[in-house]
Amino acid sequence: MSTQTKQEFVDDAASEQSVYDYLEAHPDFFERHNTLLGMLRLPHVTGGTVSLVERQVSVLRQKDLKLERQLKELVEVARANDILAAKIHEMALTLLAADTLKDTLAVVETALRTSFGADHSVLVLFTDPELFEQSDVNRFFRPIERNDVPIKAFSTFLESDLPRCGQIRDAQRDFLFPGEADEVGSVALVPLGKKSSSGFLAIGSADANRFHPGMSIDFLARLGDLLAAALRRY
């Protein structure tokens, strides 16, 4: 490229920038010069040319479609939240009618399996296991002292007040789901009380993506608050 051509290139770029800056500073320019607006032609994505007005209409139409999709997504999320809220409300009413710890545990297990679609669930209650008959301890209900060795694998989680979702370590998986660990792809750990003072709830899914660190935990936190309040009666 010759020196003159380079200079022309620089001048053209400077001129384009000047036009850009001017139009940016005067967005009403084409309102005052509508004849020029009608003369401008732009290449169309499907071939041929269209006027600037037609291009603007096309851009606005695309924006409308994007907003419509976003609105649809928000409506779907709102509906899903309404369904979850109704299920929690129904669960709360059923818990209020439970008179014993055994009945309360039965309500929670049934609700998790039928209303919330949990593939696996375990309620770990921090208490003296000797207070319970062997027949009371099952796959869902696990009474254990907080300082027992298996609980040390959950020490980091127990110091938090928030649910945790995603993958768990083998030691945690083996304790929660003995004999079924290979069937669990992802897990939600839900504290019951401040720093899991009463224990915690573990919900396992065969889907490795069902529970993940980026998901909303509001529903799980409310579920934990509800169960903690129900268990405090005993």
N, C-alpha and C positions, 0 to 999 in steps of 0.2 A: 504494500500500500504506500503510495507516494505521500510526501509531506503535505501537499495540498489536499489530498483526499482525507488524510487524517484530520486536518483542520476542519474540513467540511463536516466530517463525522462529529467532531467536538461541537461545532456550531449547531448542527442539527439536534444533538442531544440537549444542548443548552436551551434551544428554542422549544423543544418538547417539554422540558422541565418548566420553562416559563409559562407555557400554555397550561400545563397541569396545575402549577401554583395559582395562576389567575383564576381558573375555573373552580379550584378548591376554595379560594377566597370569595368567589362570587357565584354561589350555587344557583342564583336566580338568573344567570346570564341568558340561558336559552328561553326563559319566559319573556325576556325583553327582545329576543331575536328568534321568534318562532319560525320564521321563514328559513333561517339557516338550519334549524333543528330538523325540519322536514327534508332538507337536502342531504343530510348526513346518512351514509350507508355503512353498515357493518357486516362482516362475514357471519353467516349463520352456521351453527354447529352441524347442521344437516346438509350444508351446501348452499350456494347462492348467497344473496345479501338481503338484509332487512334494514328498515329504518331504525334510528336510535330509539324512537318511541316504542316500536315493536320489540326491540331488545329489552327495554326497560319493563315492558309488560311481561315478557318472558321471565325476566329475573324475579319480578314480583310474584309471578305465578309459582315459581320454584320455592320462593320464601314461604308462600302460603301453604304449599304442600308440606314443607318442613315443619311449619308451625302446627299444621293439622296432625302430623305424625306425633309431634311432641305432646299435643293435647290428648291424643288418643292414648299415649303411654301413661300420662298422668291420670287419666280416667281409669285405666286398667289397674294402676297402682292403688288408687283410691278405693276401687271396688274390692281388691284383694285385702286391703287394710280393714274395710268394713266387715268382710267375712271373718278375718282373724279376731276382730274386736267382738263380734257376735259369739264366736266360739269361746273366747276367754270369759265373756259374760256368762255364758251357759255353764262353763266349768266352775266359775265362782259360785253360782247358785247351787250347784250340786255339792260343792265342798261345804257350803254352809249347812247343808242337810246331813252331812256325815257326822256321826256321833263319836266314833272311835278312830284311833290311828289306823287300824286295819281297814276300816271303811274309806278313810281319806286316801290311803295308798292305792286302794282299788279304784277309786274315782280318778286319780291322777294317771294311773297306768292305762286305764280304759280310754280316757280322753286323749292321751298321747298317741295311742295306737289307732283309734277310730276317727277322731276329729282332726288330728294334726298329722296323720300319716307317718308316724315314726316307725322306722324299721326295727330299731332297737332302742331301749331306754333303760336307764338305771338311776335309782335315787339313792345316793350315798348320804346316810344320816349319821352325824357325829354324836355318838352316844355309847353307853356301855352295852356291848352285844349280849351280855349275860342277862339283861332285862327282857330278852325275847326268847321265845321257844324256837327250837331249830326249825319247826314247821313254818314259822313266820318269815324266815329268811329265804328268799328265792332269787330268781334271775333279776327281778326288778328292784327289790328292796335289799339294801346292803348296810346294816348298822355296823359301825366300826369306830374305834377311838381315833381322834384326830392325830395323835402322835404315833399311831401304828406305822410300821415300816412301809406298807404299800402306798400310804398317803404321801410319803415324802416325794414321790414322783410328781405330785401335783403342787409342790410348794410355791412355785412362781405364780401359778394361777390363783391359789388360795389367798395370796397377798393383794389381789386385784378385786375390785368391786364390780367388774364388768364381765359379761359373757365372753367366751372365746370360741372362735369357730375356725375349722380347718382340719389339718392333719394332727395327730397326736403321736407321742412316742410309743414304742413297743411295750414298755413297762406299764404305761397308762392303759393301753389297749388291752393287754392281757389281764389286768386287774378288773377292768370294767366289763369286758366281754369274753370271759373264759370260754374257750371252745368255739367262739364265733368271731374271733378277731379278724380272720381273713374275709369275713363277709361285710366288714365295716369299712367304707371308703372315706367318710368324713364324719366329723363329730362336732357337736355344740356342747360346751361346758357352761352351765348356768349356776352362778353362786346363789345360795339360799341364805340371805342375811348379809350383813356387812362383813366383808372378807370371809364369806362362806361360814359364818358362825354356826349355822345349823347343819351345813353340809352342802352338797351340790347335786345338780341334776345333769346327767349326761344323755344326750340324744344322738344316736348313731344312724347314719344313712348308708345304704349300699352305693349310692351315687357319690363319687369322689368330689363332685362339684356342688353338691347340695348345700354344704356348709363351707364357707370360705371367708378369709379375713376381711374381704371388702364388703361383705353384706351388712345390711342394717341389723342392729341388735336390739332395737327398741322393743320389739315383740318379746324376745327372749328375756330381756330385763324385767318386763312387766310380769311375765310368767313366773320368773324367779321370786319377785316380790309377793305374788299371790300365794305361791306354795310355802314360802317362808312364814307368812302370816298364818296360814292354815296349820302348819306344823307346830307353831308356838303354843297352840292350845294343849299340846300333850307334853 
